[in-house]
Amino acid sequence: MKKTKFNRWFIIAIIGMTGGMSFELPYLKYNYQVPMESLMGLSATQVGFIMSVYGTAAMILYAPSGIIADKFSHKKLITFSMLVTGGLAFVMALYPPYWMLLVIQVLLAITTVLFMWSATVKAVAILGTSDEQGSLLGFAEGMRGFGALVTAFLTLWMFQMFGADSNPNSLKAVMITYGVFYIVFGILCWFVVPEETKQARASIPKTEKVTVKDIVTVLKKRTTWYCSLIIMGVYTIFAVLSYTTSYLIDIFAMPVVMATFIGMIRNQVFRTISGPVGAIVSAKTRLKSPTKIIFIGGIVTFAGLICLIVIPASKNIIFVMIGLVLLLAFFNYVSRGMYFATIGEAGTPSKTMGTTIGVASLIGFLPDVFIYPLIGSWQDTLEATQAYRNMWILGLVATGMALVFCMLLMRDIKKNKAAVMAATETV
């Protein structure tokens, strides 16, 4: 690891916050759908399609993002991406025509996913050893949440200060604020994020640069698939838990404002604190294995989902259910902070680390393609109780899958460590 002039935890905090806030602009609909419709003259269908374009482009670009991260400087990729993303925010603030907004979403997928996603994960991963991956990436995940939380509240303050939906300039102020943040953090990353040493780059012979053969090798490794399917299981649970706000409204008749507040705690607040908690557990306790931490979280999640399925819904136990929902969210975010660390724990060579991250992202985030339309169709066609029962069962299946592949990965890691120790003893 290269010696840096900044504390590595500070570097990770900057990288994490940068990565977290970078996705706020393409996902602008989450907080500002109604203003996008009323102030930009878009229909709900158009806003939804804008999201679909970004999601589809992102899915295509996850895998090549790993190759890009292995071939180019992660420092330059992150800085360039943030500067361009900031420029795109200023273009959006002009309220361009619909077709241009679609083009911008594709460009945002290129900057935030192709050039930046795997680069930010790799930039954090190389700051420590394989034994430190859980603590480093867990802390980075928490900082992603903190970055998103800070920018979300600041842009909301700007939106209200400019008159909210009564002033056409209010949403422009939001976009400009994002643009300024992106450019500032892009410049900050240029000065803070360390470059890979010339010696490290020179030590890789030209014949060892990432090739199609390397990609095939990555795909042939069973640990690549174990890590990818662990990510898929955890990410599916994350998608399922994103419906807990509507669950509290539809099943327990909770007021919308209160349910939204619970949703903010589940999403932004827990995302901010859970990753660092997982990092501390990984760094300061005997439980240093990210895979074991995910496995334990999976057991708790499995039990919690069974409770949601079998316990009859009643207003008398609403606070119990709120506590259960938040508990599941906590362990899910801890697992999200750990799941890319399984790649390093599996002994993935640094030369193909970025490629493996890209492949695992493509496979692991595949639920984005089908899970939201599936759950939406259940909500539209089934009674509320049956729709949410199906949803919890889906989460249960995903949790079971994550547990199985955690066990398989732990078995392989144990065998590899035993083989290394045996080889050391014979020398």
C-alpha positions in Angstrom: 0.0 0.0 0.0 1.3 3.4 -0.9 2.1 5.9 1.9 -0.3 8.8 1.7 -0.1 12.4 3.0 -3.7 12.1 4.4 -5.1 9.7 6.9 -6.6 6.8 5.0 -9.9 7.0 6.9 -10.2 10.6 5.8 -9.5 9.5 2.2 -12.1 6.8 2.5 -14.7 9.3 3.9 -14.1 11.6 0.9 -14.4 8.8 -1.6 -17.5 7.4 0.1 -19.3 10.7 0.3 -18.4 11.4 -3.3 -19.7 8.1 -4.5 -22.9 8.5 -2.4 -23.8 11.9 -3.6 -23.0 11.1 -7.3 -26.2 9.0 -7.6 -28.5 11.7 -6.2 -28.8 13.5 -9.5 -29.8 10.5 -11.7 -32.2 9.4 -8.9 -33.7 13.0 -8.6 -37.2 11.4 -9.0 -37.0 9.8 -5.5 -37.3 13.2 -3.8 -38.6 15.5 -6.5 -41.0 13.7 -8.8 -43.9 16.1 -8.3 -41.7 19.2 -8.9 -40.2 17.5 -12.0 -43.8 17.1 -13.3 -45.1 20.6 -12.3 -42.0 22.7 -13.0 -40.4 20.8 -15.9 -43.6 20.0 -17.6 -43.1 16.2 -17.5 -45.7 13.5 -17.1 -45.4 10.8 -14.5 -44.8 8.3 -17.3 -42.0 10.4 -18.7 -40.4 10.7 -15.3 -40.6 7.0 -14.8 -39.1 6.3 -18.3 -36.2 8.7 -17.4 -35.4 6.4 -14.5 -35.8 3.4 -16.6 -33.3 4.7 -19.2 -30.7 5.3 -16.4 -31.3 1.9 -14.8 -31.0 0.1 -18.1 -27.8 1.9 -19.1 -26.3 1.4 -15.6 -26.9 -2.4 -15.8 -25.1 -2.6 -19.1 -22.1 -0.6 -17.8 -21.5 -2.3 -14.4 -19.3 -5.0 -15.9 -17.1 -2.8 -18.2 -16.7 -0.4 -15.3 -14.5 -3.0 -13.7 -12.3 -3.2 -16.8 -12.1 0.6 -16.9 -11.0 0.6 -13.2 -8.3 -1.9 -13.8 -6.9 -0.1 -16.9 -7.0 3.5 -15.8 -6.1 5.6 -12.8 -9.0 5.5 -10.3 -8.0 9.0 -9.1 -8.4 10.5 -12.5 -11.6 8.6 -13.2 -13.3 9.8 -10.1 -12.2 13.4 -10.6 -13.2 13.5 -14.3 -16.5 11.8 -13.6 -17.5 14.3 -10.9 -16.6 17.3 -13.0 -18.6 16.1 -15.9 -21.5 15.1 -13.7 -21.5 18.6 -12.2 -21.6 20.0 -15.7 -24.6 17.8 -16.6 -26.4 19.1 -13.5 -26.0 22.7 -14.8 -27.5 21.5 -18.2 -30.4 19.9 -16.4 -31.0 23.2 -14.6 -31.8 24.8 -18.0 -34.9 22.5 -18.1 -34.0 21.0 -21.5 -36.5 19.1 -23.7 -37.5 15.6 -22.8 -35.3 13.9 -25.4 -32.2 15.7 -24.0 -33.1 14.6 -20.5 -33.0 11.0 -21.8 -29.5 11.7 -23.3 -28.4 13.2 -20.0 -29.5 10.1 -18.1 -27.4 7.9 -20.4 -24.4 10.3 -19.9 -25.0 10.1 -16.1 -24.9 6.4 -16.3 -21.5 6.6 -18.1 -20.1 9.1 -15.5 -21.5 7.5 -12.3 -21.3 3.8 -13.2 -18.9 3.2 -16.1 -16.1 5.6 -15.0 -16.8 5.8 -11.3 -18.5 2.8 -9.7 -15.8 0.2 -9.7 -13.1 2.9 -9.4 -14.4 4.1 -6.1 -14.7 0.6 -4.7 -11.1 -0.2 -5.9 -9.8 3.1 -4.6 -11.0 2.1 -1.1 -10.0 -1.5 -1.4 -6.3 -0.9 -2.2 -5.9 1.3 0.9 -5.7 -1.9 3.0 -4.9 -5.6 3.1 -7.3 -8.4 2.4 -8.0 -8.7 6.1 -9.1 -5.1 6.3 -11.6 -5.1 3.4 -14.6 -5.4 5.7 -13.7 -2.5 7.8 -12.6 -0.3 4.9 -15.6 -0.9 2.6 -18.0 -0.9 5.5 -16.9 2.5 6.5 -17.0 3.7 2.9 -20.6 2.5 2.6 -21.5 4.5 5.7 -19.9 7.6 4.2 -21.9 7.0 1.0 -25.0 7.2 3.0 -23.7 10.3 4.8 -22.9 12.0 1.6 -26.3 11.3 0.2 -27.9 12.4 3.4 -26.1 15.7 3.6 -26.8 16.7 -0.1 -30.4 15.6 0.2 -31.1 17.8 3.2 -29.2 20.8 1.8 -30.9 20.6 -1.6 -34.2 20.3 0.2 -33.4 23.5 2.1 -32.5 25.2 -1.2 -35.8 24.0 -2.7 -37.8 25.4 0.2 -35.8 28.7 0.3 -36.6 29.4 -3.4 -40.3 28.8 -2.8 -40.6 25.1 -3.4 -43.1 24.1 -6.1 -44.5 27.7 -6.3 -41.3 29.0 -8.0 -40.0 27.4 -11.3 -36.4 28.4 -10.2 -36.6 26.2 -7.0 -35.8 22.9 -8.8 -33.1 24.7 -10.8 -31.5 25.7 -7.5 -31.5 22.1 -6.5 -29.8 21.0 -9.6 -27.2 23.8 -9.4 -26.5 22.9 -5.8 -25.8 19.3 -6.8 -23.6 20.6 -9.6 -21.5 22.8 -7.3 -21.2 19.8 -4.8 -20.0 17.5 -7.6 -17.4 19.9 -8.9 -16.1 20.7 -5.4 -15.8 17.1 -4.4 -14.2 16.2 -7.8 -11.5 18.8 -7.2 -11.2 17.6 -3.6 -10.6 14.0 -4.7 -7.9 15.1 -7.1 -5.9 16.5 -4.1 -6.9 13.8 -1.5 -7.1 10.5 -3.3 -3.7 8.9 -3.7 -2.5 7.7 -7.0 -1.3 4.1 -7.5 2.5 4.1 -7.3 4.4 4.0 -10.5 6.2 1.0 -9.2 3.0 -0.9 -8.7 1.9 -0.1 -12.3 5.3 -0.9 -13.7 5.4 -4.2 -11.9 2.5 -5.4 -14.0 4.0 -6.7 -17.3 2.2 -5.8 -20.5 1.2 -9.4 -21.0 -0.7 -9.2 -17.7 -2.9 -6.3 -18.6 -6.6 -7.1 -18.4 -7.7 -9.0 -21.5 -10.7 -11.0 -22.7 -8.9 -14.0 -21.3 -8.8 -12.4 -17.9 -12.6 -11.7 -18.1 -13.2 -15.4 -18.9 -10.9 -16.4 -16.1 -12.9 -14.2 -13.7 -16.2 -15.8 -14.9 -14.7 -19.3 -14.5 -13.8 -18.7 -10.8 -16.6 -20.1 -8.6 -15.8 -17.5 -6.0 -16.8 -14.8 -8.5 -20.2 -16.4 -8.7 -20.4 -17.0 -4.9 -19.7 -13.3 -4.2 -22.1 -12.2 -7.0 -25.0 -14.3 -5.7 -24.4 -13.1 -2.2 -24.6 -9.5 -3.5 -27.8 -10.5 -5.4 -29.4 -11.9 -2.2 -28.5 -8.9 -0.1 -29.6 -6.5 -2.8 -32.9 -8.2 -3.3 -33.6 -7.9 0.5 -32.7 -4.2 0.2 -35.2 -3.8 -2.6 -37.9 -5.6 -0.7 -37.3 -3.5 2.4 -37.7 -0.3 0.3 -41.5 -1.0 0.5 -41.7 -0.9 4.3 -43.0 2.7 4.2 -46.0 1.7 2.1 -46.3 -1.5 4.2 -46.8 0.6 7.4 -49.4 2.8 5.5 -51.4 0.0 3.8 -51.4 -2.6 6.6 -51.3 -0.5 9.8 -52.9 2.7 8.5 -50.0 4.8 9.7 -50.2 8.5 8.7 -48.2 9.2 5.6 -45.9 11.8 7.3 -45.0 9.4 10.1 -44.4 6.5 7.7 -42.2 8.7 5.5 -40.2 9.7 8.6 -39.7 6.1 9.4 -38.6 5.5 5.8 -36.0 8.3 6.1 -34.6 6.7 9.3 -34.5 3.3 7.5 -32.9 4.6 4.4 -30.6 7.6 5.0 -29.9 7.4 8.7 -29.4 3.6 9.0 -27.4 3.6 5.8 -25.1 6.2 7.4 -24.5 4.4 10.7 -24.8 0.7 9.7 -21.7 0.6 7.4 -19.3 2.0 10.1 -20.8 -0.3 12.7 -19.9 -3.2 10.4 -16.5 -1.7 9.8 -15.8 -1.5 13.6 -17.0 -5.1 14.1 -14.7 -6.2 11.3 -11.7 -4.2 12.5 -12.0 -4.4 16.3 -13.4 -7.8 17.1 -12.5 -11.4 16.3 -15.3 -11.5 13.7 -13.0 -10.1 11.0 -14.6 -12.0 8.1 -17.0 -10.0 5.9 -18.6 -13.2 4.7 -19.3 -14.3 8.3 -20.8 -10.9 9.2 -23.1 -11.2 6.2 -24.0 -14.8 7.2 -24.9 -13.7 10.8 -27.0 -10.8 9.4 -28.7 -13.3 7.0 -29.7 -15.5 9.9 -31.2 -12.5 11.8 -33.0 -11.4 8.6 -34.3 -14.9 7.9 -35.9 -15.0 11.4 -37.2 -11.4 11.1 -38.9 -12.1 7.7 -40.6 -15.2 9.2 -42.0 -13.0 11.9 -43.4 -10.6 9.4 -45.0 -13.5 7.6 -46.6 -15.4 10.5 -47.5 -12.6 13.0 -51.0 -11.3 12.3 -51.1 -7.6 11.4 -52.6 -5.5 14.3 -52.4 -1.9 15.3 -51.7 -3.1 18.8 -48.2 -4.3 17.7 -47.3 -1.5 15.3 -44.3 -0.4 17.3 -43.1 -3.9 17.5 -43.3 -4.1 13.7 -41.6 -0.8 13.3 -38.8 -2.0 15.5 -38.6 -5.2 13.4 -38.5 -3.3 10.1 -35.7 -1.1 11.4 -33.7 -4.1 12.7 -33.9 -5.7 9.3 -32.8 -2.5 7.7 -29.8 -2.2 10.1 -28.5 -5.7 9.3 -29.2 -5.2 5.6 -27.0 -2.1 5.5 -24.3 -3.8 7.5 -24.3 -6.5 4.9 -24.3 -4.0 2.0 -21.2 -2.5 3.5 -19.5 -5.9 3.6 -20.6 -7.6 0.3 -17.9 -6.2 -2.0 -15.3 -7.0 0.7 -16.0 -10.7 0.1 -14.3 -10.3 -3.2 -11.0 -9.4 -1.5 -11.5 -12.0 1.2 -11.9 -14.6 -1.5 -8.3 -13.9 -2.6 -9.0 -12.1 -5.8 -5.8 -10.8 -7.4 -5.5 -7.0 -7.4 -4.9 -7.1 -11.2 -8.5 -8.4 -11.8 -10.1 -6.8 -8.7 -11.9 -4.1 -10.7 -13.1 -6.6 -13.4 -14.4 -8.9 -10.6 -16.2 -6.0 -9.0 -17.8 -5.1 -12.3 -19.0 -8.6 -13.0 -20.3 -9.0 -9.5 -22.2 -5.7 -9.8 -23.8 -6.7 -13.0 -25.0 -10.1 -11.6 -25.7 -8.8 -8.1 -27.8 -5.8 -9.1 -29.8 -7.7 -11.7 -32.9 -7.6 -9.5 -33.2 -3.9 -10.5 -34.5 -5.2 -13.9 -37.4 -7.2 -12.6 -38.1 -6.8 -8.9 -39.9 -3.4 -8.8 -42.3 -4.2 -11.7 -43.0 -7.6 -10.0 -43.8 -6.2 -6.6 -45.7 -3.3 -8.2 -47.9 -5.8 -10.1 -48.6 -7.6 -6.8 -49.7 -4.3 -5.2 -51.9 -3.5 -8.2 -53.6 -6.9 -8.5 -53.7 -8.5 -5.0 -55.1 -7.6 -1.7 -52.6 -5.7 0.4 -52.0 -8.5 2.9 -51.3 -11.1 0.2 -49.1 -8.6 -1.8 -46.9 -8.0 1.2 -46.9 -11.7 2.2 -45.5 -12.5 -1.3 -43.0 -9.7 -0.8 -41.7 -11.1 2.5 -41.5 -14.6 1.0 -39.4 -13.2 -1.9 -37.1 -11.7 0.7 -37.0 -15.0 2.5 -35.9 -16.9 -0.6 -33.2 -14.2 -1.3 -32.0 -14.5 2.2 -31.8 -18.3 1.9 -29.7 -17.9 -1.3 -27.3 -15.5 0.4 -26.9 -17.8 3.3 -26.1 -20.8 1.1 -23.5 -19.0 -1.0 -22.0 -17.5 2.2 -21.4 -21.0 3.5 -19.9 -22.1 0.2 -17.6 -19.1 0.1 -16.5 -19.6 3.7 -15.7 -23.2 2.8 -13.5 -22.1 -0.1 -11.8 -19.4 2.0 -11.0 -21.9 4.7 -9.5 -24.4 2.2 -7.4 -21.6 0.6 -6.0 -20.5 4.0 -5.2 -24.2 4.9 -3.4 -24.6 1.6 -1.3 -21.5 2.1 -0.4 -22.6 5.6 0.6 -26.0 4.4 2.7 -24.5 1.6 4.4 -22.2 4.2 5.2 -25.1 6.5 6.9 -27.1 3.7 9.2 -24.2 2.7 
